[in-house]
Amino acid sequence: MDKGKLKGHAALWVANIVWGLNAPIGKSVLWSETNPGGVSPFALSVYRMVGAALLFWTVSLLLLPRERVAPRDIVLLLLASVFGIQLNQMLFLWGLSLTSPIDTSIIATVVPVLTMVLATLFLREPITWLKAGGVFLGCAGALILILVSQHGAGHTSSVTGDVLCIVSAVSYATYLTAFRNVIVRYSPVTTMKWMFLFAAIVAVVIYYRPLTAVDYAGLAPRTWAGIGYVVVCSTFLSYLMVPIGQHHLRPTVVSMYNYVQPVVAVLFTVAIGLDTFGFTKAGAALCVFAGVWLVTKSKSRAQLDADRLKGGN
């Protein structure tokens, strides 16, 4: 494996380890009847968009050379922002506030399946037996991990919340495939600073009132710490890592790392003594990693075309 692909895999490991902790931490920050000291999902969306935009623009202005973006690509980055950030993250937080973390984890497993299908439409990537087998093996492992794990009480399911999370998953899969060509054209910081700038403007305009309704003086240090994690780690750091993966890996491979998130969540609950790790979970985790490996080993359209040319010669 070349250095570029290793870099891409390492970046996706970082992003999805951080995201694996995001559902429980994000849920603890959101307001509910059992957590009256939290903030609304709309306010948290503004914190994420504005905070990440400020961080990306600061890094761009202070640490990196200026990179010019073509006007046409600015429009494409605006659309990428709608699907990859605004619909994805805003609807996810809204859905998470209404439904249970286990529901959101289960719904997230459809992202690689959707990405595989959409990649055939937008990028003409073939669905090979190896790729399809890897996707569904990883999906099975992730679902087993989620369903056999212990979950805290007080988190009830919601049809509305689940639908919002499904739309969020569809929008993210669309982003990974439809906008890959413009994402790989520029550095990760350049693409993200524009995408989050657009997202921040939309979030402030739409959610200005929920933002001002927060009782900031009444927020506990634990809530502030959770907000900090969501903004700095699961937004800025993770969204910095994902474009690195997109630069070096195919969309289906990028999306397969979604299956790492339930593994991380289970290991976290085991580490803090809320769950146990047995043979079933070990086997499920093995399925996840085997699925990622199979998709990585599956051939791209360019590789299949090259094989056909060799066969023709």
Secondary structure as GFF3:
##gff-version 3
##sequence-region A 1 313
A	DSSP	alpha_helix	3	20	.	.	.	ID=ss1
A	DSSP	alpha_helix	22	29	.	.	.	ID=ss2
A	DSSP	alpha_helix	41	63	.	.	.	ID=ss3
A	DSSP	alpha_helix	71	81	.	.	.	ID=ss4
A	DSSP	pi_helix	82	90	.	.	.	ID=ss5
A	DSSP	alpha_helix	91	98	.	.	.	ID=ss6
A	DSSP	alpha_helix	101	108	.	.	.	ID=ss7
A	DSSP	alpha_helix	111	122	.	.	.	ID=ss8
A	DSSP	alpha_helix	129	148	.	.	.	ID=ss9
A	DSSP	alpha_helix	159	178	.	.	.	ID=ss10
A	DSSP	alpha_helix	180	183	.	.	.	ID=ss11
A	DSSP	alpha_helix	188	206	.	.	.	ID=ss12
A	DSSP	alpha_helix	208	212	.	.	.	ID=ss13
A	DSSP	three_ten_helix	216	218	.	.	.	ID=ss14
A	DSSP	alpha_helix	221	228	.	.	.	ID=ss15
A	DSSP	pi_helix	229	237	.	.	.	ID=ss16
A	DSSP	alpha_helix	238	248	.	.	.	ID=ss17
A	DSSP	alpha_helix	251	256	.	.	.	ID=ss18
A	DSSP	three_ten_helix	257	259	.	.	.	ID=ss19
A	DSSP	alpha_helix	260	271	.	.	.	ID=ss20
A	DSSP	alpha_helix	279	297	.	.	.	ID=ss21
A	DSSP	alpha_helix	301	312	.	.	.	ID=ss22
###
